[in-house]
Amino acid sequence: MRSIILAVGLIAVAAPVLGASDASAAERGNKDLKTYCSGDAVTFCSGKDPDSPEMDACFKANMDKLSENCRRAITAYKGGGGK
């Protein structure tokens, strides 16, 4: 009986933590990236998941074509440690 109570307690404590990590992984980037790079994402990387490595690779491959504001937002994002 004690082991069942302990297991239920661990699940109750771990569930919000596990859920939070999944939510944060789905929300990469920041407000400036979304504001200044959305148009570039549609123009150069349409059809790619915004939170995927494929989107990162697409932006890297098209860096010289991206708008100045988007490039600045990416530089600032990287300079801030990706936060």
VMD Tcl script that builds the backbone (N, CA, C; Angstrom):
set m [mol new atoms 249]
animate dup $m
set s [atomselect $m all]
$s set {name element resname resid chain x y z} {
  {N N MET 1 A 0.825 -1.199 0.000}
  {CA C MET 1 A 0.000 0.000 0.000}
  {C C MET 1 A 0.862 1.253 0.000}
  {N N ARG 2 A 1.916 1.218 0.806}
  {CA C ARG 2 A 2.798 2.381 0.893}
  {C C ARG 2 A 3.456 2.671 -0.456}
  {N N SER 3 A 3.841 1.627 -1.192}
  {CA C SER 3 A 4.482 1.831 -2.494}
  {C C SER 3 A 3.514 2.427 -3.504}
  {N N ILE 4 A 2.242 2.085 -3.407}
  {CA C ILE 4 A 1.244 2.664 -4.316}
  {C C ILE 4 A 1.085 4.152 -4.043}
  {N N ILE 5 A 1.020 4.519 -2.776}
  {CA C ILE 5 A 0.890 5.936 -2.416}
  {C C ILE 5 A 2.122 6.702 -2.880}
  {N N LEU 6 A 3.294 6.141 -2.701}
  {CA C LEU 6 A 4.533 6.775 -3.141}
  {C C LEU 6 A 4.545 6.950 -4.661}
  {N N ALA 7 A 4.127 5.929 -5.402}
  {CA C ALA 7 A 4.099 6.003 -6.863}
  {C C ALA 7 A 3.131 7.078 -7.338}
  {N N VAL 8 A 1.952 7.148 -6.732}
  {CA C VAL 8 A 0.965 8.173 -7.100}
  {C C VAL 8 A 1.512 9.555 -6.786}
  {N N GLY 9 A 2.192 9.689 -5.668}
  {CA C GLY 9 A 2.791 10.972 -5.293}
  {C C GLY 9 A 3.856 11.409 -6.289}
  {N N LEU 10 A 4.678 10.486 -6.730}
  {CA C LEU 10 A 5.718 10.819 -7.712}
  {C C LEU 10 A 5.109 11.233 -9.045}
  {N N ILE 11 A 4.072 10.559 -9.464}
  {CA C ILE 11 A 3.403 10.920 -10.712}
  {C C ILE 11 A 2.816 12.321 -10.606}
  {N N ALA 12 A 2.189 12.638 -9.479}
  {CA C ALA 12 A 1.580 13.956 -9.288}
  {C C ALA 12 A 2.626 15.065 -9.323}
  {N N VAL 13 A 3.808 14.782 -8.798}
  {CA C VAL 13 A 4.873 15.789 -8.786}
  {C C VAL 13 A 5.548 15.887 -10.147}
  {N N ALA 14 A 5.782 14.776 -10.807}
  {CA C ALA 14 A 6.521 14.760 -12.068}
  {C C ALA 14 A 5.689 15.237 -13.250}
  {N N ALA 15 A 4.406 15.027 -13.256}
  {CA C ALA 15 A 3.572 15.368 -14.413}
  {C C ALA 15 A 3.668 16.830 -14.815}
  {N N PRO 16 A 3.541 17.796 -13.895}
  {CA C PRO 16 A 3.655 19.196 -14.324}
  {C C PRO 16 A 5.034 19.539 -14.862}
  {N N VAL 17 A 6.069 18.951 -14.291}
  {CA C VAL 17 A 7.430 19.222 -14.756}
  {C C VAL 17 A 7.619 18.687 -16.163}
  {N N LEU 18 A 7.172 17.472 -16.397}
  {CA C LEU 18 A 7.288 16.887 -17.732}
  {C C LEU 18 A 6.457 17.663 -18.736}
  {N N GLY 19 A 5.280 18.067 -18.359}
  {CA C GLY 19 A 4.425 18.847 -19.244}
  {C C GLY 19 A 5.024 20.188 -19.573}
  {N N ALA 20 A 5.673 20.824 -18.613}
  {CA C ALA 20 A 6.279 22.136 -18.835}
  {C C ALA 20 A 7.428 22.044 -19.830}
  {N N SER 21 A 8.214 20.977 -19.758}
  {CA C SER 21 A 9.331 20.871 -20.693}
  {C C SER 21 A 8.818 20.662 -22.109}
  {N N ASP 22 A 7.726 19.914 -22.263}
  {CA C ASP 22 A 7.152 19.725 -23.595}
  {C C ASP 22 A 6.595 21.038 -24.124}
  {N N ALA 23 A 5.962 21.828 -23.285}
  {CA C ALA 23 A 5.394 23.104 -23.720}
  {C C ALA 23 A 6.487 24.073 -24.119}
  {N N SER 24 A 7.576 24.126 -23.355}
  {CA C SER 24 A 8.638 25.068 -23.693}
  {C C SER 24 A 9.344 24.662 -24.978}
  {N N ALA 25 A 9.440 23.376 -25.232}
  {CA C ALA 25 A 10.075 22.925 -26.469}
  {C C ALA 25 A 9.251 23.330 -27.680}
  {N N ALA 26 A 7.951 23.438 -27.506}
  {CA C ALA 26 A 7.084 23.805 -28.623}
  {C C ALA 26 A 7.027 25.305 -28.838}
  {N N GLU 27 A 7.662 26.058 -27.965}
  {CA C GLU 27 A 7.625 27.515 -28.093}
  {C C GLU 27 A 9.039 28.081 -28.173}
  {N N ARG 28 A 9.756 27.668 -29.189}
  {CA C ARG 28 A 11.110 28.175 -29.378}
  {C C ARG 28 A 11.055 29.609 -29.843}
  {N N GLY 29 A 12.173 30.253 -29.769}
  {CA C GLY 29 A 12.264 31.611 -30.284}
  {C C GLY 29 A 11.782 32.633 -29.286}
  {N N ASN 30 A 11.516 33.816 -29.791}
  {CA C ASN 30 A 11.019 34.882 -28.943}
  {C C ASN 30 A 10.119 35.801 -29.760}
  {N N LYS 31 A 9.608 36.828 -29.126}
  {CA C LYS 31 A 8.658 37.728 -29.780}
  {C C LYS 31 A 9.277 38.418 -30.996}
  {N N ASP 32 A 10.516 38.872 -30.882}
  {CA C ASP 32 A 11.164 39.571 -32.001}
  {C C ASP 32 A 11.343 38.649 -33.214}
  {N N LEU 33 A 11.732 37.406 -32.964}
  {CA C LEU 33 A 11.868 36.473 -34.086}
  {C C LEU 33 A 10.527 36.279 -34.786}
  {N N LYS 34 A 9.482 36.118 -34.002}
  {CA C LYS 34 A 8.159 35.923 -34.597}
  {C C LYS 34 A 7.703 37.177 -35.328}
  {N N THR 35 A 7.993 38.342 -34.761}
  {CA C THR 35 A 7.578 39.600 -35.379}
  {C C THR 35 A 8.325 39.862 -36.681}
  {N N TYR 36 A 9.636 39.731 -36.644}
  {CA C TYR 36 A 10.454 40.153 -37.784}
  {C C TYR 36 A 10.783 39.053 -38.791}
  {N N CYS 37 A 10.538 37.795 -38.434}
  {CA C CYS 37 A 10.926 36.713 -39.341}
  {C C CYS 37 A 9.753 35.917 -39.898}
  {N N SER 38 A 8.539 36.220 -39.493}
  {CA C SER 38 A 7.383 35.446 -39.973}
  {C C SER 38 A 7.245 35.524 -41.486}
  {N N GLY 39 A 7.372 36.714 -42.037}
  {CA C GLY 39 A 7.261 36.878 -43.486}
  {C C GLY 39 A 8.355 36.135 -44.232}
  {N N ASP 40 A 9.571 36.201 -43.698}
  {CA C ASP 40 A 10.692 35.488 -44.310}
  {C C ASP 40 A 10.480 33.980 -44.233}
  {N N ALA 41 A 9.916 33.513 -43.130}
  {CA C ALA 41 A 9.652 32.085 -42.982}
  {C C ALA 41 A 8.669 31.608 -44.046}
  {N N VAL 42 A 7.649 32.416 -44.298}
  {CA C VAL 42 A 6.661 32.048 -45.325}
  {C C VAL 42 A 7.297 32.106 -46.717}
  {N N THR 43 A 8.074 33.142 -46.970}
  {CA C THR 43 A 8.690 33.332 -48.283}
  {C C THR 43 A 9.720 32.255 -48.617}
  {N N PHE 44 A 10.608 31.966 -47.679}
  {CA C PHE 44 A 11.736 31.085 -47.978}
  {C C PHE 44 A 11.609 29.660 -47.437}
  {N N CYS 45 A 10.767 29.470 -46.430}
  {CA C CYS 45 A 10.730 28.178 -45.746}
  {C C CYS 45 A 9.307 27.649 -45.570}
  {N N SER 46 A 8.436 28.007 -46.476}
  {CA C SER 46 A 7.033 27.611 -46.390}
  {C C SER 46 A 6.893 26.096 -46.289}
  {N N GLY 47 A 6.016 25.662 -45.420}
  {CA C GLY 47 A 5.750 24.246 -45.259}
  {C C GLY 47 A 6.603 23.557 -44.217}
  {N N LYS 48 A 7.574 24.264 -43.666}
  {CA C LYS 48 A 8.419 23.665 -42.637}
  {C C LYS 48 A 7.869 24.017 -41.258}
  {N N ASP 49 A 7.987 23.081 -40.329}
  {CA C ASP 49 A 7.561 23.300 -38.956}
  {C C ASP 49 A 8.466 24.364 -38.340}
  {N N PRO 50 A 7.882 25.456 -37.805}
  {CA C PRO 50 A 8.701 26.535 -37.235}
  {C C PRO 50 A 9.604 26.091 -36.091}
  {N N ASP 51 A 9.261 25.012 -35.414}
  {CA C ASP 51 A 10.049 24.548 -34.281}
  {C C ASP 51 A 10.965 23.376 -34.632}
  {N N SER 52 A 11.249 23.228 -35.927}
  {CA C SER 52 A 12.029 22.070 -36.365}
  {C C SER 52 A 13.452 22.448 -36.764}
  {N N PRO 53 A 14.334 21.476 -36.750}
  {CA C PRO 53 A 15.690 21.688 -37.261}
  {C C PRO 53 A 15.687 22.062 -38.748}
  {N N GLU 54 A 14.664 21.601 -39.486}
  {CA C GLU 54 A 14.569 21.940 -40.909}
  {C C GLU 54 A 14.377 23.450 -41.097}
  {N N MET 55 A 13.591 24.071 -40.214}
  {CA C MET 55 A 13.397 25.529 -40.293}
  {C C MET 55 A 14.720 26.239 -40.005}
  {N N ASP 56 A 15.449 25.769 -39.007}
  {CA C ASP 56 A 16.755 26.358 -38.693}
  {C C ASP 56 A 17.683 26.265 -39.903}
  {N N ALA 57 A 17.709 25.095 -40.534}
  {CA C ALA 57 A 18.576 24.888 -41.696}
  {C C ALA 57 A 18.148 25.777 -42.859}
  {N N CYS 58 A 16.843 25.940 -43.047}
  {CA C CYS 58 A 16.336 26.786 -44.122}
  {C C CYS 58 A 16.749 28.239 -43.903}
  {N N PHE 59 A 16.597 28.719 -42.669}
  {CA C PHE 59 A 17.002 30.099 -42.373}
  {C C PHE 59 A 18.500 30.270 -42.587}
  {N N LYS 60 A 19.284 29.287 -42.168}
  {CA C LYS 60 A 20.739 29.363 -42.341}
  {C C LYS 60 A 21.094 29.396 -43.824}
  {N N ALA 61 A 20.441 28.566 -44.627}
  {CA C ALA 61 A 20.717 28.504 -46.065}
  {C C ALA 61 A 20.301 29.787 -46.783}
  {N N ASN 62 A 19.304 30.481 -46.241}
  {CA C ASN 62 A 18.788 31.695 -46.888}
  {C C ASN 62 A 19.160 32.975 -46.150}
  {N N MET 63 A 20.126 32.906 -45.255}
  {CA C MET 63 A 20.471 34.056 -44.411}
  {C C MET 63 A 20.724 35.321 -45.230}
  {N N ASP 64 A 21.391 35.199 -46.353}
  {CA C ASP 64 A 21.698 36.390 -47.158}
  {C C ASP 64 A 20.460 36.962 -47.853}
  {N N LYS 65 A 19.377 36.205 -47.911}
  {CA C LYS 65 A 18.141 36.665 -48.548}
  {C C LYS 65 A 17.127 37.204 -47.542}
  {N N LEU 66 A 17.328 36.908 -46.255}
  {CA C LEU 66 A 16.371 37.330 -45.231}
  {C C LEU 66 A 16.373 38.848 -45.090}
  {N N SER 67 A 15.254 39.370 -44.635}
  {CA C SER 67 A 15.154 40.818 -44.425}
  {C C SER 67 A 16.158 41.254 -43.355}
  {N N GLU 68 A 16.550 42.501 -43.422}
  {CA C GLU 68 A 17.510 43.048 -42.460}
  {C C GLU 68 A 16.991 42.910 -41.026}
  {N N ASN 69 A 15.709 43.206 -40.822}
  {CA C ASN 69 A 15.151 43.107 -39.470}
  {C C ASN 69 A 15.175 41.670 -38.953}
  {N N CYS 70 A 14.915 40.716 -39.813}
  {CA C CYS 70 A 14.961 39.313 -39.409}
  {C C CYS 70 A 16.392 38.913 -39.060}
  {N N ARG 71 A 17.349 39.303 -39.883}
  {CA C ARG 71 A 18.752 38.983 -39.587}
  {C C ARG 71 A 19.177 39.574 -38.253}
  {N N ARG 72 A 18.746 40.815 -37.991}
  {CA C ARG 72 A 19.079 41.448 -36.704}
  {C C ARG 72 A 18.441 40.709 -35.543}
  {N N ALA 73 A 17.194 40.268 -35.706}
  {CA C ALA 73 A 16.505 39.523 -34.644}
  {C C ALA 73 A 17.213 38.199 -34.376}
  {N N ILE 74 A 17.671 37.532 -35.436}
  {CA C ILE 74 A 18.392 36.269 -35.276}
  {C C ILE 74 A 19.714 36.511 -34.556}
  {N N THR 75 A 20.433 37.546 -34.952}
  {CA C THR 75 A 21.710 37.877 -34.312}
  {C C THR 75 A 21.506 38.179 -32.832}
  {N N ALA 76 A 20.478 38.956 -32.506}
  {CA C ALA 76 A 20.193 39.293 -31.109}
  {C C ALA 76 A 19.792 38.041 -30.326}
  {N N TYR 77 A 19.006 37.171 -30.950}
  {CA C TYR 77 A 18.580 35.931 -30.297}
  {C C TYR 77 A 19.782 35.060 -29.973}
  {N N LYS 78 A 20.666 34.900 -30.950}
  {CA C LYS 78 A 21.869 34.087 -30.731}
  {C C LYS 78 A 22.777 34.728 -29.683}
  {N N GLY 79 A 22.894 36.066 -29.724}
  {CA C GLY 79 A 23.721 36.789 -28.766}
  {C C GLY 79 A 23.225 36.663 -27.337}
  {N N GLY 80 A 21.933 36.461 -27.194}
  {CA C GLY 80 A 21.343 36.296 -25.872}
  {C C GLY 80 A 21.332 34.854 -25.411}
  {N N GLY 81 A 22.064 34.008 -26.084}
  {CA C GLY 81 A 22.107 32.594 -25.707}
  {C C GLY 81 A 20.900 31.812 -26.184}
  {N N GLY 82 A 20.183 32.351 -27.159}
  {CA C GLY 82 A 19.025 31.644 -27.683}
  {C C GLY 82 A 17.800 31.755 -26.799}
  {N N LYS 83 A 17.723 32.862 -26.051}
  {CA C LYS 83 A 16.592 33.045 -25.135}
  {C C LYS 83 A 15.791 34.260 -25.539}
}
mol reanalyze $m
mol bondsrecalc $m
mol representation Tube
mol addrep $m
